[in-house]
Amino acid sequence: MNFENKVMINVAPVAATCKDIVPEAIAADVLECYKNGAAMVHLHVRAKDGSLTPDTALLEETLKLIRKDSDIIIEVSTGGISDLTIEERCAPVPLPLVEACSLNVGSTNLGKGVYVNRPEDVEYCVQQLLKYKKIPEVETFEIGHTNTMFELMQKYDFVKPVLFSVVLGHKGEAPATPKALAMMIDMIPEGAVWGITHSGRKDMGIFAAALGMGAKTVRVGFEDSDYLDPNTQVSTNAPIVKKAADLIRAMDKEVMTPAEARAFFKIGA
């Protein structure tokens, strides 16, 4: 199968500011995103009030509803700013419905908060992902993170291709500019692939630049922004997914289906 011009859309549908986690509503939103081109959904383990928690009960309920109506790839985060231990953050890794997990390999400033990822915690997370055969999406906020993952790739046997998600736009980290993007992807190890996440996004400009530079994934969704364009905020994620899919096609590329994304990233292999 030729994947040269195919791009995966990942939707992160729940904003960090959400204070009412309703599995049925999340699942319904994800289903519409799936129908509009999303091949992967990115979720955090949240309590009813939206806070991060090691209790996976609400997450599991949500995942069952999502899986009932779609074959979208399920990715769950092992991170987020919180006081959780790394063992608590890795609580979703063993869950059978979880196919991929975000992997954060270094600490970073996010607005007024500090997202702490100690080296020993990073290695624990890597070991858990490998133990349970979950595909990592490596979230890199600066080039030091990319270099750290390169070193981990020399030590551990990751399924290839390794996916790096270049995260731009957070206050305190790399800006969402073509220059910053170019510097970040220049550090991506040979043989790996990369995608783009834009925090605080109000337009698709950096996505267009990333697609032109070879991005294999685009992440959209309320976790990063609820803007459809600079003047329009939306109440569900599906319109943003559709706009991303339209952009991919306008650039003479194809939107990956979940089956194609599983094959490309060797999920479940």
N, C-alpha and C positions, 0 to 999 in steps of 0.2 A: 504493500500500500504506500502510495506517495504522499508524504505529509509536508512537502516543501512549502506549499502556499496555504496551509491550514493553520488556523489560530483558534485557541480555546478561550471561551469566555467563562470567567469565574465570577459568581455573584456573592457578595457579602451583604446579606439583606438586612441585618439588624444593627442599628446605630448604637454606639456605646452609651448614648444618653437615654436610650429606651428604658422606661421604668415599669413596663408591663409586658412580660413575656407570655405570649399566648401561642402554644404550639399549633393550634388549628389555623390561626391567622398567618403565622410564619410559613407553614406548609403550603397554604393556598397561594401566597405570594411567590414562593419558590416554584410552584407548579407553573404559574404564568411566565416566570423567568425562563424556565425550561422550554416552554412552548415557543419562546421568542429567541432561543439560541444559547442559553446558558448550559454548559456541559458539566460544571462543577459548582457546588454551593459551599461557602465558607461560613462556619458558625463557631461561636464560643459557648462554653459551658456556663450558662447563666441561671441564676435563681429567678423567681417570679418577679422580683423588683429590678431585675437587670444586672445585679451585681455578679461578679465572677465567683464561681463556687466549684468545689470538687464533687458536688452532688450531681450526678448525671441524669437524674430521674426525668426532669423536664426536657433535657436534650434528647434522651432516648425516645420519649413520647413524640417529639418533633420529627426525629429521624424515621420512625416507623410510618408516620403519616406521609412524609416525603417519599419514602421508598414504595409505599402502596400505589402511588399514582405516577411514578417516573423512575427512570434508570439513571438520573443525574448522579454524578460522582459526589460522594459526601466527604468533605474535608472539615476537620475540627481543629481549632486553634489550641496550642499548648502554651499560649501566652496572654499578654495584656497586663496593664499596670494594676498590680494588686499586691497583697501581702501573702498570697498563697505560696507554699513551698513548691519546689519543682516536682515532688511526688504528687502533690495535689493538682498541679497544672497538667500532669500527664495522666490524670484519671480517665480521660476518654480514649486513650490510645488502645487499650485492649478491646474496646467495644466492637462487636462483629460488623455492624453497619458502617463503621468508620473505615474509609479506604485510604485517606491521605491526611497528613497533619502539617500545620505550619511549623517550621523550625527556625527559632531565633538564636543567632549565634554570637550576639554581643549586646552590651548595654547601650542605651541611647536616650537622648533627651527628646521628649514628646510634649511640646507645649510647656506647661509648668511642672510636668511630672517627669520622673526618671524611670524608664523601663529597664529593670535590672535583669541581666542574664549573665550570671557568674560563669567562668570557664568550666568549673566542675558541674554546674547545673546543665550547661549546654551538652556536655558529654553524657550525662545521665539521660537526657532527652534523646540524644542520638541513639544510645543503646536500647532504649525502650522502643523507638521506631523500628530499629532493625530487628529486635526480638519479635515484635508482633507483625512484622512485614507491612508496615505502613509507609507509603511513599511520602517523602518530605518535600515541602515547598519552602525553600530557604528565603526568608525575608531579609533583605539587605538594605540598610538605611544609610550606609556609607561604605567606602572602599575597604576599610578595616574588617568589616563583617565578611566581605567577599573573600578577602585573603585568609581569614580564619576558617571559612568553609573549605577553601582550597587545601589548607593544611589537614582538616578533618578527612577530606577525600583521600589523602595519602595514607591515613591511618585505618579508615573503615571502608568496608565494601558496600557502597551504595549502589542501588539499581540505577542504571544509566538509560537515558540522559538525566542528570541531576537538573532540577528546575530551580533557578534563582528568580525571585520576585523583587525587582528593583522598586523600592518604595520612595516616592518623592512627595514633597509638599508639606510635611510636618514642620511646625515651628521648632527650630532648634536642630533641624537636620537638613539634608540636601533639598534645594528648591526644585520645583517642577519646571525645569528649563531644558532645552535641547543640549546645552553645554554640560549641565550636571549629568544628564542621562548618558551622554557620550563618554564622560569620564567613568561613570559607574559600569557601563557595559564593557569598557576596555579591560576591566579587571576580571571579567567572567572567564573561568578556565576553559581551555579548548575541549570540545566534546560536550560541554554543558549547554543548556538552553536557558532563555530568560524571558520574563514577562514584566508587565508594568502595572503599578498601583499608584494612583494619584490621590493623596489625601487633600480634602478641601477643594476638589475639582469643581469648576463651574463651566468648563467647556471640554471638548474632546481634542484640543490641540496637541497636548503631549502624547495622547494615544496615537494620533496620526503620525507624529514624529517617530514614536516607538515602532509602529507597524512598518514604517518605511525603513527602519534600521534593523528589522529582523525579529521583533518580539513574537514569541509563540503563544503568549497568554496576555489577556487584558482583564483586569479585575475592576468591576464596578459594584455599586450598591451603597446602601445607606450607611454602612460602617465607614465609608470614605466620604460620601456626599449624596445629598438628595436632589442635586441640581440636574436638570435636563439640559439647560442652556443658561447663560448668565442671568436671564430674567425669569426663569421658570423652575420652581421647585415642585416635585411630584409626591404623591401620597403612597405610591407603590413602586417597586423596583423594576417591574416589567418594561416600562417605557425607556428606562435607561439602558437596559439590556438590548432592547430592540435598536436603539440608536447606535450602540456599539457594534451590533451585528451589521447594521446598514453601512457603517463606516468601514468595517472589514471588507465587505463585499464591494464597496465603492473603490477600494484600493486593489481590486482584482485578486482578492484572497477569499478563502472559504472558511466558514465557521465550522469548527469541529463538533461532531456529535459526541455524546458520552462514550459510545462504543469506540469511536476513533481516538478519543483522548485516552481511554484505558489502554488501547493498543500502543499508542505512541509513548506514553509514560510507563508502560508495562505494569499498570495497576492490576493487582490480582494475579500476576504471572507467577 
